[in-house]
Amino acid sequence: MNTNEEYLTKRIVIRATRRGMKVASKETMEAMGYNVIAQDGWIVKKYQDGSIEQINPINAPADLGPVTLD
C-alpha cells in the first residue's frame, strides 16, 4: 500500500468513526437522557438541557501526551 492509499484509508476510517460516534451519542441521549464524556479533566454526565454533573476527576500522568488513532 502506498502512502496516498494509506492516507485515504485513514481519512475514511476517521470520518466513519466520527459519524458513528455522533449517531451513538444522539441515540444514547434519546434513550437515557444523558451521555457520559470526558471534559476538562473530569468524567461528567452531560444532560439534554446542557447541564453537566461531574462524576470523577481523571487521574492520569501528565506525560501521556495526545491520543492518536494510528
DSSP file (Angstrom, degrees, kcal/mol; ACC not computed):
  #  RESIDUE AA STRUCTURE BP1 BP2  ACC     N-H-->O    O-->H-N    N-H-->O    O-->H-N    TCO  KAPPA ALPHA  PHI   PSI    X-CA   Y-CA   Z-CA
    1    1 A M              0   0    0      0, 0.0     2,-0.1     0, 0.0     0, 0.0   0.000 360.0 360.0 360.0 127.7    0.0    0.0    0.0
    2    2 A N     >  -     0   0    0      1,-0.1     4,-2.2     4,-0.0     5,-0.2  -0.312 360.0-100.1 -83.2 172.9    1.5    3.3   -1.0
    3    3 A T  H  > S+     0   0    0      1,-0.2     4,-2.3     2,-0.2     5,-0.2   0.865 121.0  53.5 -61.4 -39.6    1.4    6.5    1.2
    4    4 A N  H  > S+     0   0    0      1,-0.2     4,-2.4     2,-0.2    -1,-0.2   0.903 109.7  48.0 -64.1 -41.1   -1.5    8.0   -0.7
    5    5 A E  H  > S+     0   0    0      2,-0.2     4,-2.6     1,-0.2    -2,-0.2   0.892 110.8  51.3 -66.1 -39.5   -3.7    4.9   -0.2
    6    6 A E  H  X S+     0   0    0     -4,-2.2     4,-2.5     2,-0.2    -2,-0.2   0.909 110.5  49.7 -62.4 -41.7   -2.8    4.8    3.5
    7    7 A Y  H  X S+     0   0    0     -4,-2.3     4,-2.4     2,-0.2    -2,-0.2   0.932 112.6  46.1 -63.0 -46.9   -3.8    8.5    3.8
    8    8 A L  H  X S+     0   0    0     -4,-2.4     4,-2.2     2,-0.2    -2,-0.2   0.903 113.0  49.5 -64.2 -41.2   -7.1    7.9    2.1
    9    9 A T  H  X S+     0   0    0     -4,-2.6     4,-2.3     2,-0.2    -1,-0.2   0.919 111.3  49.3 -63.7 -43.6   -7.8    4.8    4.1
   10   10 A K  H  X S+     0   0    0     -4,-2.5     4,-2.6     1,-0.2    -2,-0.2   0.914 110.6  50.6 -61.7 -43.5   -7.0    6.6    7.4
   11   11 A R  H  X S+     0   0    0     -4,-2.4     4,-2.5     1,-0.2    -1,-0.2   0.896 110.0  50.1 -61.7 -40.9   -9.3    9.5    6.3
   12   12 A I  H  X S+     0   0    0     -4,-2.2     4,-2.4     2,-0.2    -1,-0.2   0.916 111.9  47.5 -64.4 -43.5  -12.2    7.1    5.6
   13   13 A V  H  X S+     0   0    0     -4,-2.3     4,-2.5     2,-0.2    -2,-0.2   0.921 113.0  48.2 -64.5 -44.8  -11.8    5.4    8.9
   14   14 A I  H  X S+     0   0    0     -4,-2.6     4,-2.5     2,-0.2     5,-0.2   0.926 113.0  47.9 -62.3 -45.3  -11.7    8.7   10.8
   15   15 A R  H  X S+     0   0    0     -4,-2.5     4,-2.3     1,-0.2    -2,-0.2   0.921 113.6  46.9 -62.3 -44.8  -14.7   10.0    9.0
   16   16 A A  H  X S+     0   0    0     -4,-2.4     4,-2.5     2,-0.2    -1,-0.2   0.884 111.8  51.5 -65.3 -38.8  -16.7    6.8    9.6
   17   17 A T  H  X S+     0   0    0     -4,-2.5     4,-2.4     2,-0.2    -2,-0.2   0.930 110.8  47.2 -64.4 -46.0  -15.7    6.8   13.3
   18   18 A R  H  X S+     0   0    0     -4,-2.5     4,-2.1     2,-0.2    -2,-0.2   0.919 113.0  49.1 -61.7 -43.6  -16.8   10.4   13.8
   19   19 A R  H  X S+     0   0    0     -4,-2.3     4,-2.0     1,-0.2    -2,-0.2   0.925 112.4  48.3 -62.1 -45.0  -20.1    9.7   12.1
   20   20 A G  H  X S+     0   0    0     -4,-2.5     4,-2.6     1,-0.2    -1,-0.2   0.875 109.9  51.8 -63.8 -38.9  -20.7    6.6   14.1
   21   21 A M  H  X S+     0   0    0     -4,-2.4     4,-2.5     2,-0.2    -1,-0.2   0.882 108.7  51.0 -67.2 -37.8  -19.9    8.4   17.4
   22   22 A K  H  X S+     0   0    0     -4,-2.1     4,-2.3     2,-0.2    -2,-0.2   0.924 112.4  46.4 -64.2 -43.6  -22.4   11.2   16.6
   23   23 A V  H  X S+     0   0    0     -4,-2.0     4,-2.5     2,-0.2    -2,-0.2   0.935 114.3  47.1 -63.8 -46.7  -25.1    8.7   15.9
   24   24 A A  H  X S+     0   0    0     -4,-2.6     4,-2.4     1,-0.2    -2,-0.2   0.893 112.0  50.8 -63.2 -40.5  -24.4    6.7   19.0
   25   25 A S  H  X S+     0   0    0     -4,-2.5     4,-2.4     2,-0.2    -1,-0.2   0.920 111.4  47.5 -63.0 -44.8  -24.2    9.8   21.2
   26   26 A K  H  X S+     0   0    0     -4,-2.3     4,-2.2     1,-0.2    -2,-0.2   0.920 113.0  48.2 -63.1 -44.6  -27.6   11.0   19.8
   27   27 A E  H  X S+     0   0    0     -4,-2.5     4,-2.2     2,-0.2    -2,-0.2   0.887 112.5  48.8 -64.7 -39.4  -29.2    7.6   20.4
   28   28 A T  H  X>S+     0   0    0     -4,-2.4     4,-3.2     2,-0.2     5,-0.7   0.909 110.0  51.3 -66.6 -42.0  -27.9    7.4   23.9
   29   29 A M  H  X5S+     0   0    0     -4,-2.4     4,-1.6     1,-0.2    -2,-0.2   0.913 112.4  46.8 -61.3 -42.5  -29.1   10.9   24.8
   30   30 A E  H  <5S+     0   0    0     -4,-2.2    -1,-0.2    -5,-0.2    -2,-0.2   0.888 118.9  40.5 -66.4 -39.4  -32.6   10.0   23.5
   31   31 A A  H  <5S+     0   0    0     -4,-2.2    -2,-0.2    -5,-0.2    -1,-0.2   0.895 132.8  18.6 -78.3 -41.7  -32.7    6.7   25.4
   32   32 A M  H  <5S-     0   0    0     -4,-3.2    -3,-0.2     2,-0.2    -2,-0.2   0.660  93.2-123.4-108.4 -19.9  -31.1    7.7   28.7
   33   33 A G  S  <<S+     0   0    0     -4,-1.6    15,-1.4    -5,-0.7     2,-0.3   0.448  84.4  49.3  88.8  -0.9  -31.3   11.5   28.8
   34   34 A Y  E     -A   47   0A   0     -6,-0.5     2,-0.3    13,-0.2    13,-0.2  -0.984  65.1-139.9-159.3 162.7  -27.6   12.0   29.2
   35   35 A N  E     -A   46   0A   0     11,-2.0    11,-3.2    -2,-0.3     2,-0.6  -0.952  18.5-133.5-123.0 148.1  -24.1   11.0   27.9
   36   36 A V  E     +A   45   0A   0     -2,-0.3     2,-0.3     9,-0.2     9,-0.2  -0.918  41.1 157.8-101.6 123.5  -21.0   10.2   29.9
   37   37 A I  E     -A   44   0A   0      7,-2.4     7,-3.1    -2,-0.6     2,-0.5  -0.863  44.6-106.4-138.0 168.6  -18.0   12.0   28.5
   38   38 A A  E     +A   43   0A   0     -2,-0.3     2,-0.3     5,-0.2     5,-0.2  -0.887  44.4 166.5 -97.1 130.1  -14.5   13.3   29.4
   39   39 A Q  E >   -A   42   0A   0      3,-3.0     3,-1.4    -2,-0.5    -2,-0.0  -0.946  59.9 -18.0-150.2 124.8  -14.4   17.1   29.8
   40   40 A D  T 3  S-     0   0    0     -2,-0.3     3,-0.1     1,-0.3    18,-0.0   0.847 128.2 -45.7  52.0  42.9  -11.7   19.4   31.3
   41   41 A G  T 3  S+     0   0    0      1,-0.2    17,-3.1    16,-0.1     2,-0.3   0.607 121.4  97.5  80.9  11.8  -10.0   16.6   33.3
   42   42 A W  E <  S-AB  39  57A   0     -3,-1.4    -3,-3.0    15,-0.3     2,-0.6  -0.940  72.5-127.5-129.9 151.4  -13.3   15.1   34.6
   43   43 A I  E     +AB  38  56A   0     13,-3.3    12,-3.0    -2,-0.3    13,-1.3  -0.905  47.9 177.1 -89.2 124.2  -15.6   12.3   33.7
   44   44 A V  E     -AB  37  54A   0     -7,-3.1    -7,-2.4    -2,-0.6     2,-0.5  -0.890  36.2-126.6-132.3 158.2  -19.0   14.0   33.5
   45   45 A K  E     -AB  36  53A   0      8,-2.6     8,-2.4    -2,-0.3     2,-0.6  -0.930  24.5-159.3 -99.4 126.1  -22.7   13.4   32.7
   46   46 A K  E     -AB  35  52A   0    -11,-3.2   -11,-2.0    -2,-0.5     6,-0.2  -0.943  12.2-153.5-109.9 118.0  -24.0   15.8   30.1
   47   47 A Y  E >   -A   34   0A   0      4,-2.7     3,-2.1    -2,-0.6   -13,-0.2  -0.379  28.3-104.1 -90.3 165.6  -27.8   16.1   30.2
   48   48 A Q  T 3  S+     0   0    0    -15,-1.4   -14,-0.1     1,-0.3    -1,-0.1   0.820 120.2  56.2 -57.4 -34.9  -30.2   17.0   27.3
   49   49 A D  T 3  S-     0   0    0      1,-0.1    -1,-0.3     2,-0.1     3,-0.1   0.469 121.7-106.3 -80.2   0.8  -30.7   20.5   28.7
   50   50 A G  S <  S+     0   0    0     -3,-2.1    -2,-0.1     1,-0.3    -1,-0.1   0.322  75.0 137.6  94.0  -7.5  -26.9   21.1   28.6
   51   51 A S        -     0   0    0     -5,-0.1    -4,-2.7     1,-0.0     2,-0.4  -0.366  40.9-146.4 -71.5 155.3  -26.3   20.8   32.3
   52   52 A I  E     -B   46   0A   0     -6,-0.2     2,-0.5    -3,-0.1    -6,-0.2  -0.974  11.4-163.4-129.5 136.4  -23.2   18.9   33.5
   53   53 A E  E     -B   45   0A   0     -8,-2.4    -8,-2.6    -2,-0.4     2,-0.3  -0.979  21.3-134.9-118.7 119.1  -22.7   16.8   36.6
   54   54 A Q  E     +B   44   0A   0     -2,-0.5   -10,-0.2   -10,-0.2    -2,-0.0  -0.552  25.7 175.3 -73.0 133.9  -19.1   15.9   37.5
   55   55 A I  E     -     0   0A   0    -12,-3.0   -11,-0.2     1,-0.4    -1,-0.2   0.844  59.9 -18.6-102.5 -61.3  -18.6   12.3   38.4
   56   56 A N  E     -B   43   0A   0    -13,-1.3   -13,-3.3     0, 0.0    -1,-0.4  -0.995  63.7-109.4-148.5 147.3  -14.8   11.7   39.0
   57   57 A P  E     -B   42   0A   0      0, 0.0     2,-0.7     0, 0.0   -15,-0.3  -0.467  36.8-114.8 -71.9 152.2  -11.6   13.5   38.1
   58   58 A I        -     0   0    0    -17,-3.1     2,-1.0    -2,-0.1   -20,-0.0  -0.815  27.0-160.3 -89.0 116.7   -9.4   11.8   35.5
   59   59 A N        +     0   0    0     -2,-0.7   -17,-0.0     2,-0.0    -1,-0.0  -0.801  32.4 143.1-101.8  94.0   -6.2   10.8   37.3
   60   60 A A        -     0   0    0     -2,-1.0    -2,-0.0     2,-0.0     4,-0.0  -0.965  56.7 -96.6-131.0 146.6   -3.6   10.3   34.5
   61   61 A P    >   -     0   0    0      0, 0.0     3,-1.2     0, 0.0    -2,-0.0  -0.353  31.2-129.7 -59.3 142.0    0.1   11.1   34.3
   62   62 A A  G >  S+     0   0    0      1,-0.3     3,-0.6     2,-0.1    -2,-0.0   0.705 100.9  65.0 -67.1 -20.9    0.7   14.4   32.7
   63   63 A D  G 3   +     0   0    0      1,-0.2    -1,-0.3     2,-0.0     0, 0.0   0.225  68.9  98.7 -92.9  16.0    3.3   12.9   30.3
   64   64 A L  G <  S-     0   0    0     -3,-1.2    -1,-0.2     1,-0.1    -2,-0.1   0.847  70.3-160.5 -70.4 -31.8    0.9   10.7   28.4
   65   65 A G    <   -     0   0    0     -3,-0.6    -1,-0.1     2,-0.1    -2,-0.0  -0.192  35.7 -26.2  78.8-175.8    0.6   13.2   25.5
   66   66 A P        -     0   0    0      0, 0.0     2,-0.5     0, 0.0     0, 0.0  -0.305  61.8-117.6 -72.4 154.8   -2.2   13.3   22.9
   67   67 A V        -     0   0    0      2,-0.0     2,-0.4    -2,-0.0    -2,-0.1  -0.816  33.4-169.8 -90.9 127.6   -4.2   10.3   21.9
   68   68 A T        -     0   0    0     -2,-0.5     2,-0.8     0, 0.0     0, 0.0  -0.922  23.4-140.2-120.5 147.4   -3.8    9.4   18.2
   69   69 A L              0   0    0     -2,-0.4   -55,-0.1     1,-0.2    -2,-0.0  -0.573 360.0 360.0-102.5  67.0   -5.8    6.9   16.1
   70   70 A D              0   0    0     -2,-0.8    -1,-0.2     0, 0.0   -60,-0.0   0.366 360.0 360.0-114.6 360.0   -3.0    5.3   14.0
